[in-house]
């Protein structure tokens, strides 16, 4: 039974939940703890590594994109506190996000002959742009916009300037109680990505992969490197508990966050 969903996005990046709606969504899913892991951004309303909101344990987290020898991967930081260096890097990344979004939208508007309703503010990402395409007069749906127009290597894709793996690891290591590799089986080279986890605290073992995905390599990496298993739904809507940790597994993560 999932009691902790440690991969949830809010409107602070590209999710639909807010801190106010999060407890009700968690109760509906039977989830007792949630990690808010917005993209390249700490939540401005969370002022402690772990807090309680309406009976829900909320872990302040972040999902940070980094460059590595395995390609671009995502790191999950849990129990986040603001440091000067992390704050400066996140400010830079958010400025880059806005500039990138403007470039993508300019390309799409030229290609599709429409005007897109996108708000260029911190946290803006490709999901916001894909939704704007789907809501526009262009005969292009959300999934099609992602897969055919703005996905990696597609005509209107624009890369972001992200930190290297070591730099990202150092920044999160100084600010967070636990640093883990996100969804390792989503990358082009999962084995190379899992090798990166040797220097981390954990790896995302539970994730809503397609049922055909073989998760044994993740379990082997956890055993080989002595990692904690993390897990979550990667929720961008209000459906929590699709994946996550049971009570015993969550207890191991909390022990690290609590300094155990």
C-alpha positions as CSV (number, residue, x, y, z in Angstrom):
1,X,0.0,0.0,0.0
2,X,1.4,3.4,-1.0
3,X,1.6,5.7,2.0
4,X,4.2,8.2,0.6
5,X,4.1,9.7,-2.9
6,X,7.6,11.4,-3.2
7,X,7.3,12.9,-6.7
8,X,4.5,15.5,-7.0
9,X,4.4,18.7,-9.0
10,X,2.3,21.8,-8.2
11,X,1.4,25.0,-10.1
12,X,4.8,26.3,-8.9
13,X,6.1,24.5,-12.0
14,X,3.9,22.5,-14.3
15,X,1.4,20.7,-12.1
16,X,-2.3,21.4,-11.3
17,X,-2.2,21.0,-7.5
18,X,-1.6,23.8,-5.0
19,X,-0.5,23.5,-1.4
20,X,-4.1,24.2,-0.5
21,X,-5.6,21.4,-2.7
22,X,-2.8,18.9,-1.9
23,X,-4.2,17.5,1.4
24,X,-7.6,16.6,-0.2
25,X,-5.9,14.9,-3.1
26,X,-3.7,12.9,-0.7
27,X,-6.7,11.9,1.4
28,X,-8.5,10.7,-1.7
29,X,-5.6,8.5,-2.5
30,X,-5.0,7.2,1.0
31,X,-1.5,8.9,1.0
32,X,0.0,10.2,4.3
33,X,3.1,11.9,3.0
34,X,3.9,13.8,-0.2
35,X,7.1,15.3,-1.5
36,X,6.6,18.5,-3.6
37,X,9.3,18.2,-6.3
38,X,8.7,21.1,-8.7
39,X,11.0,21.4,-11.7
40,X,14.1,23.5,-11.0
41,X,12.3,25.4,-8.3
42,X,11.8,25.3,-4.6
43,X,8.3,26.1,-3.4
44,X,8.1,29.7,-2.0
45,X,5.5,28.8,0.6
46,X,7.4,25.9,2.1
47,X,9.8,27.2,4.7
48,X,11.1,24.0,6.3
49,X,12.4,20.6,5.0
50,X,9.3,18.8,6.4
51,X,6.0,20.4,7.4
52,X,2.4,19.4,8.2
53,X,-0.6,20.7,6.2
54,X,-4.1,19.7,7.2
55,X,-2.9,16.3,8.5
56,X,-0.6,15.7,5.5
57,X,3.2,15.4,5.9
58,X,4.7,17.6,3.1
59,X,8.4,17.2,2.3
60,X,10.0,20.1,0.6
61,X,11.7,18.8,-2.5
62,X,12.9,19.6,-6.0
63,X,13.5,17.9,-9.4
64,X,16.7,19.2,-11.0
65,X,17.7,18.5,-14.6
66,X,21.5,18.0,-15.0
67,X,23.9,17.0,-17.7
68,X,25.9,13.7,-17.2
69,X,27.9,11.1,-19.0
70,X,24.6,9.2,-19.3
71,X,23.0,12.3,-21.0
72,X,20.5,14.6,-19.3
73,X,19.0,13.1,-16.2
74,X,16.8,14.3,-13.3
75,X,17.9,14.5,-9.6
76,X,15.3,14.5,-6.8
77,X,16.2,16.4,-3.7
78,X,14.2,15.8,-0.5
79,X,14.1,17.8,2.7
80,X,15.2,21.0,1.0
81,X,16.5,24.1,2.7
82,X,17.5,27.2,0.8
83,X,21.2,27.8,0.4
84,X,22.7,30.8,-1.3
85,X,24.3,28.8,-4.1
86,X,21.2,26.7,-4.9
87,X,19.0,29.8,-4.9
88,X,21.4,31.6,-7.3
89,X,21.5,28.6,-9.6
90,X,17.7,28.2,-9.6
91,X,17.3,31.9,-10.4
92,X,19.5,31.4,-13.4
93,X,17.6,28.3,-14.5
94,X,14.2,30.0,-14.2
95,X,15.5,32.9,-16.4
96,X,16.7,30.4,-18.9
97,X,13.3,28.6,-18.7
98,X,11.4,31.8,-19.7
99,X,13.8,32.6,-22.5
100,X,13.5,29.1,-23.8
101,X,9.7,29.2,-23.6
102,X,9.7,32.4,-25.7
103,X,11.9,30.8,-28.3
104,X,9.6,27.7,-28.5
105,X,6.5,29.7,-28.7
106,X,7.9,31.9,-31.5
107,X,8.7,28.8,-33.5
108,X,5.3,27.3,-32.9
109,X,3.4,30.5,-33.8
110,X,5.4,30.8,-37.1
111,X,4.9,27.1,-37.9
112,X,1.2,26.8,-37.0
113,X,0.1,30.3,-37.9
114,X,-1.6,30.9,-34.5
115,X,-1.1,33.1,-31.5
116,X,-0.5,31.0,-28.3
117,X,-1.7,32.0,-24.9
118,X,1.3,31.4,-22.7
119,X,2.3,33.3,-19.6
120,X,6.1,33.7,-19.5
121,X,6.8,33.5,-15.8
122,X,9.0,31.4,-13.5
123,X,8.1,27.7,-13.7
124,X,6.9,27.8,-17.3
125,X,7.7,24.6,-19.2
126,X,6.8,22.6,-22.2
127,X,3.6,21.2,-20.7
128,X,2.2,24.8,-20.5
129,X,3.1,25.4,-24.1
130,X,1.6,22.0,-25.3
131,X,-1.6,22.9,-23.4
132,X,-1.7,26.3,-25.2
133,X,-1.3,24.6,-28.6
134,X,-4.1,22.2,-27.8
135,X,-6.3,25.2,-26.8
136,X,-5.5,27.2,-29.9
137,X,-7.2,27.1,-33.3
138,X,-4.4,24.8,-34.6
139,X,-5.6,21.2,-35.2
140,X,-3.0,19.8,-32.9
141,X,-3.6,18.0,-29.6
142,X,-1.5,18.1,-26.4
143,X,0.3,14.8,-27.0
144,X,0.9,15.5,-30.7
145,X,2.4,18.9,-29.8
146,X,4.8,17.2,-27.5
147,X,5.7,14.2,-29.6
148,X,5.8,15.9,-33.1
149,X,6.7,19.6,-32.4
150,X,8.4,20.3,-29.1
151,X,9.8,17.0,-27.9
152,X,13.6,16.4,-27.9
153,X,14.9,16.8,-31.4
154,X,11.6,17.9,-32.9
155,X,11.2,21.1,-35.1
156,X,10.5,23.5,-32.3
157,X,12.6,22.0,-29.5
158,X,14.9,24.3,-27.7
159,X,17.5,22.9,-25.3
160,X,17.9,24.4,-21.8
161,X,21.2,25.3,-20.2
162,X,21.4,23.0,-17.2
163,X,24.2,22.3,-14.6
164,X,26.5,19.3,-14.8
165,X,25.8,16.2,-12.7
166,X,28.5,16.9,-10.2
167,X,27.5,20.6,-9.8
168,X,23.8,19.6,-9.4
169,X,24.7,16.9,-6.9
170,X,26.8,19.3,-4.9
171,X,24.1,21.9,-4.8
172,X,21.4,19.5,-3.7
173,X,23.7,17.7,-1.3
174,X,24.3,20.9,0.6
175,X,20.6,21.8,0.6
176,X,18.8,18.5,0.9
177,X,18.8,15.5,3.3
178,X,18.4,12.9,0.5
179,X,19.4,13.1,-3.2
180,X,18.1,10.5,-5.5
181,X,18.1,9.6,-9.2
182,X,14.6,10.1,-10.8
183,X,12.9,7.5,-13.0
184,X,16.1,5.7,-14.2
185,X,14.4,3.5,-16.7
186,X,13.1,6.5,-18.7
187,X,16.6,7.4,-20.0
188,X,18.1,6.3,-23.3
189,X,20.8,4.4,-21.4
190,X,19.3,3.2,-18.1
191,X,22.5,1.3,-17.1
192,X,24.7,4.3,-17.5
193,X,22.1,6.4,-15.6
194,X,22.0,3.8,-12.8
195,X,25.8,3.9,-12.6
196,X,25.4,7.6,-11.6
197,X,23.4,6.5,-8.5
198,X,26.6,5.1,-6.9
199,X,27.3,8.6,-5.5
200,X,23.7,9.4,-4.5
201,X,21.6,8.5,-1.5
202,X,18.8,6.8,-3.4
203,X,17.1,6.0,-6.6
204,X,13.5,6.1,-7.7
205,X,12.4,2.5,-7.5
206,X,8.7,3.0,-7.9
207,X,7.4,4.9,-10.8
208,X,4.4,4.6,-13.2
209,X,6.4,3.0,-16.0
210,X,4.7,1.0,-18.8
211,X,4.0,-2.5,-17.5
212,X,6.5,-4.0,-19.9
213,X,9.4,-2.2,-18.3
214,X,11.7,-4.5,-16.4
215,X,12.6,-3.0,-13.0
216,X,15.2,-5.6,-11.9
217,X,18.2,-3.3,-12.8
218,X,16.9,-0.7,-10.4
219,X,16.6,-3.2,-7.6
220,X,20.1,-4.5,-8.4
221,X,21.6,-0.9,-8.2
222,X,19.9,-0.3,-4.9
223,X,21.5,-3.5,-3.5
224,X,24.9,-2.9,-5.1
225,X,25.3,0.7,-3.9
226,X,23.4,0.5,-0.6
227,X,20.8,3.0,-1.7
228,X,17.3,3.9,-0.3
229,X,14.4,3.3,-2.6
230,X,12.3,6.3,-3.4
231,X,9.1,6.4,-5.5
232,X,6.3,8.5,-6.6
233,X,3.6,9.2,-9.2
234,X,5.4,12.1,-11.0
235,X,1.9,13.7,-10.6
236,X,1.2,16.7,-12.7
237,X,-2.6,16.4,-12.0
238,X,-4.5,15.5,-8.8
239,X,-4.1,11.7,-9.0
240,X,-1.7,10.8,-6.2
241,X,-0.6,7.4,-5.0
242,X,-0.3,5.9,-8.5
243,X,3.2,4.9,-7.4
244,X,5.2,5.4,-4.1
245,X,6.5,3.9,-1.0
246,X,4.9,1.6,1.6
247,X,5.3,2.4,5.3
248,X,8.6,0.5,5.8
249,X,10.3,2.0,2.8
250,X,9.1,5.5,3.7
251,X,10.4,5.0,7.2
252,X,13.9,4.5,5.7
253,X,13.7,7.7,3.8
254,X,12.4,9.6,6.8
255,X,15.2,8.3,8.9
256,X,17.7,9.9,6.6
257,X,15.8,13.2,6.5
258,X,15.6,13.2,10.2
259,X,19.4,12.6,10.5
260,X,19.3,8.9,11.2
